[in-house]
Amino acid sequence: MDLQDQLKNLFPDHEFNKEENRTEAPEDKLWMQDDPIICKYEKRKGKPITILEGYTGADEDFKKLAKELKTRLSVGGSFKNDAIIIQGDYRDQIMNILKEKGFKVKRVGG
């Protein structure tokens, strides 16, 4: 018995629409830019961080990108001053994820 059948048993009078049964989330389109996003490594208070700068699109798109990176890498981070700050040295993984999405990425620093 799948979820749809269970819902029909719980709510027999409810009419299900096809729009309610969507299983796929709509694809979020991000602003693609010509300039590369700068991916650099720093140490703050002795701990490594990865910083992404140089996105020229809307802040909301950059925040969505930050959230996706944090969830895919299972790490903490924040969005401050038009930069994404990721806890840890994840430059290679972040660069691969951004290249898959179609962004140009430039590695800066060691």
Helices and strands as residue ranges (DSSP letters): H 3-10, E 37-44, E 47-53, H 59-73, E 77-80, E 83-87, H 91-101, E 105-108
